[in-house]
Amino acid sequence: MSEERRRKLLSVTGVVPLAAWLAFHLFEVGSATGGRRAFAASLTGANGGAFPLVLETVLVLVPLAVHGALGVWVTATDRPVVADGYASAGARVLSRAAGVGVLLFLVVHLGHTWVAKLGGAGAEVLYDVLRGSVGQPLYVLVYVVGVTCVAFHLGLGLGALPHVWGVPRTDGGRRAARGVAVALGAIVWIASMNTLSHFAVGRAFIGGSSAPESEVEP
């Protein structure tokens, strides 16, 4: 495989499925700030049975697994590390480190929710599972670090994408693209922290409503 094809495959198997998954996932899970009923309404028909899990695996997890394998290969063979579309070589190293964090976080997060889904849990039960567990200090730490890694990896990866595909062709255009990518990563982080705040302490810090104690499973 040529260097150019390897870089394009690495970008398309990482940024595209991760961005698509985040957009859909944040729409679904972000509804939790409105309470259990709002959360259940957003997931109705989207998470019933095994089919959505298979779809998520094929469209998201398999491409991300390929991305991770390619990332390990690139890391092992790329000496010395060069910027290659990132703002600096240091930013590229940070993106790689965040990518490892993303993979570990997905294992924890999906394992956490899929066990409940495969056990037949409906949306309201899944909401209670998240409310009951994410409030624990260890889970809060894992989710804060994991979500931060996701936002960093997405923002830095999107910023490098124009260089990989050759558009725009000017340095100014590429700098502007990196700026937009960083802003999108920041939006993802803020939206994710907002939802996490609801599950962890019962109230989102931007909008939403307080979750009554009766929503938490004893």
Phi, psi and omega in degrees: 000132180290160179301318181296316180294322179298316180295319180292319178294321179298319182289315186288330179277350180254298186294315185296304180294325180294317180295317180296316180297318181295317181300314181289318184294318180294326177296315181291301187289330179298338178294345181298336179296344176269001179106178185300317183295317178297320179297313181297322181294322181288334181265351181302123179083351182259339185230026179269133177075188185274339186303313179300326179291321177295317180298317179296323179294312184291317187272338185240304188290321179296310176301322179291328176294318176298317179301316180295318179296317177296323179298319177296318179298313181297317180299321182287333186252347185272089178228124355282166179287131177241163184298311176049051178102339177278167181297331179198169176297326178297322178295325179292319177297318178298320178297319179295316180297319178295326178298321176298318178298322179298314181298317179295320180294319179298322177300314181292311185294311181291323176298322180297317184269326183292328178301316179293318181295314181292337176279002177092011181292134176277182184297320182291323177294319178298321177301315180294324177299313180293318179296324183283329186262321184293341176287349179281140185307317182295316179294321178300315180298314180299316182289321179296312180295316182297314180295323177296319177297318179299313182296317179296311184296319179293311182298315180291322179293318177297324180294329180274345184303316180301323180295318182297319184263358174080017176222139351289167186267351181262152178297322179296318179296321180290323176296320178296320179297320178295322178296317178296319181297317178297320178297318178296319177299320179294321178297317178300317181296314181296315180297320180292317178296326179297315178292319179299322178300320179297313181291327185280315186240358176095000179207132174285149181276350174233109179068197179076181181228158179293142177268118181297153181301333181293346179282342183270128178296136180291000000 
